[in-house]
Amino acid sequence: MKRKAPGRKPATPNAPQPPSAGIQVPASSIQAIEERFAPIVEAVAAVARGGDPPAVRLEGAMEIIFGAYGQSDPDFSEMLLTGWMRARHDKHHRLALAWQREQLRLSLEEILRAGVAAGAFRRKLDTDAVAAVMLGAAEGCLLQSATQGGAVPPGEIVKELISLALSGG
């Protein structure tokens, strides 16, 4: 038997939910994340579309992403970490962050595909999976930044990830 929470009226299909129903997130926090994250997404997309060789583009894109996640100011790191925690319960955060994450992944994938086509990267490279791994490694740096660093600096992680993608790497 379900117990009614004290002081709450039962929800009706068309009634607005009270502020205490579930986790309510101010729209301003989503806007702040979008405003802070948008230039990063745009910069990585511009690098992906650029005319440099694929290895140069990959390094540039990863430096932007890892710099944002691993070497950003503590407020940005906290904003993203809090946003992802809120995303578990709030579809607006989930959609905003997932969209931005997917844009970064797609930009990395675009660079990796160009590198495979040009022969600069391993021929049988799974560009979808490698782009996801690269982004996941950057997100790991985000977690490290919340604890003031990790055992391996972001720049070293970038260098090793690039070497794994290169032909003969």
C-alpha positions in Angstrom: 0.0 0.0 0.0 1.4 3.3 -1.0 1.5 6.0 1.6 0.7 9.6 0.7 3.5 12.0 1.4 2.4 14.4 4.2 1.2 17.8 2.9 1.1 16.8 -0.7 -2.0 16.7 -2.9 -2.3 13.7 -5.2 -1.2 14.6 -8.7 -3.8 15.0 -11.4 -3.0 14.5 -15.1 -3.3 18.2 -16.0 -2.3 19.8 -12.7 1.1 21.4 -12.5 3.5 19.6 -10.1 4.5 21.5 -7.0 8.1 22.7 -6.8 8.9 19.9 -4.3 7.8 17.1 -6.7 10.9 15.3 -7.8 14.1 17.3 -8.4 13.3 20.7 -9.8 16.1 22.4 -11.6 16.1 26.1 -12.4 16.2 26.8 -16.1 19.1 29.2 -15.4 21.4 26.3 -14.5 20.7 24.6 -17.9 21.2 27.9 -19.6 24.5 28.4 -17.8 25.8 25.0 -18.9 24.7 25.6 -22.4 26.3 29.1 -22.5 29.6 27.7 -21.0 29.6 24.5 -23.1 28.5 26.0 -26.5 31.9 27.7 -27.3 33.7 24.4 -26.6 31.4 22.4 -28.9 31.7 25.1 -31.6 35.5 25.3 -31.4 35.8 21.5 -31.7 33.4 21.5 -34.7 35.5 24.2 -36.4 38.7 22.2 -35.9 36.9 19.1 -37.3 35.9 21.0 -40.4 39.3 22.6 -40.8 41.8 22.0 -43.6 44.7 20.7 -41.5 45.8 17.1 -41.7 43.6 14.7 -39.7 46.3 14.1 -37.0 46.7 17.9 -36.5 42.9 18.3 -36.3 42.6 15.4 -33.9 45.2 16.8 -31.6 43.6 20.3 -31.7 40.1 19.0 -31.0 41.3 16.8 -28.1 43.4 19.7 -26.6 40.2 21.8 -26.6 38.1 19.0 -25.0 40.7 17.8 -22.5 41.5 21.4 -21.7 37.9 22.1 -20.9 37.4 19.0 -18.9 40.7 18.5 -17.3 42.1 22.0 -16.8 39.1 24.2 -16.6 38.2 26.2 -13.6 36.6 24.4 -10.7 33.2 26.2 -11.2 32.9 24.8 -14.7 33.9 21.3 -13.6 31.3 21.5 -10.8 28.7 22.8 -13.1 29.1 19.8 -15.5 29.3 17.2 -12.8 26.2 18.6 -11.1 24.5 18.8 -14.5 25.2 15.1 -15.1 23.9 14.2 -11.7 20.8 16.2 -12.3 20.4 14.6 -15.7 19.6 11.4 -14.0 16.3 12.9 -12.9 15.7 15.9 -15.1 15.1 15.4 -18.8 16.1 19.0 -19.7 19.6 18.5 -18.2 19.8 15.1 -19.8 18.9 16.4 -23.3 21.1 19.5 -23.1 24.2 17.6 -21.9 23.6 14.6 -24.1 23.3 16.8 -27.2 26.5 18.6 -26.4 28.3 15.4 -25.7 27.1 13.8 -28.9 28.3 16.9 -30.9 31.8 16.5 -29.5 31.7 12.8 -30.2 30.6 13.4 -33.8 33.3 15.9 -34.4 36.0 13.5 -33.1 34.4 10.8 -35.3 34.5 13.1 -38.3 38.2 13.7 -37.8 38.9 10.0 -37.3 37.1 9.0 -40.4 39.0 11.6 -42.4 42.2 10.2 -41.0 41.3 6.6 -41.9 40.4 7.7 -45.4 43.7 9.6 -45.8 45.7 6.7 -44.5 46.9 8.7 -41.5 45.1 6.5 -39.0 44.8 2.7 -38.6 42.9 1.3 -41.5 40.4 -0.8 -39.4 39.9 1.8 -36.8 36.4 1.7 -35.3 35.8 5.5 -35.5 32.6 5.4 -33.5 34.1 3.5 -30.6 37.4 5.3 -30.6 35.6 8.7 -30.6 33.5 7.5 -27.6 36.6 6.3 -25.8 38.4 9.6 -26.4 35.4 11.5 -25.0 35.1 9.1 -22.1 38.8 9.7 -21.3 38.2 13.5 -21.3 35.2 13.0 -19.0 37.5 11.1 -16.7 39.7 14.2 -16.5 36.6 16.1 -15.5 36.3 13.8 -12.5 40.0 14.3 -11.8 39.6 18.0 -11.9 37.0 17.9 -9.2 39.6 16.2 -6.9 42.4 18.6 -8.0 44.2 16.2 -10.4 45.0 12.7 -11.2 48.0 10.5 -11.6 48.3 11.1 -15.4 47.9 14.7 -16.7 45.4 15.3 -19.5 48.1 16.2 -22.0 49.7 12.7 -21.6 46.3 11.0 -22.1 45.8 13.0 -25.3 49.2 12.0 -26.6 48.6 8.3 -25.9 45.1 8.3 -27.4 46.4 9.9 -30.6 49.2 7.4 -30.9 46.6 4.6 -30.6 44.8 6.0 -33.6 47.8 6.6 -35.8 48.9 4.1 -38.5 51.3 1.6 -36.9 50.5 3.1 -33.5 
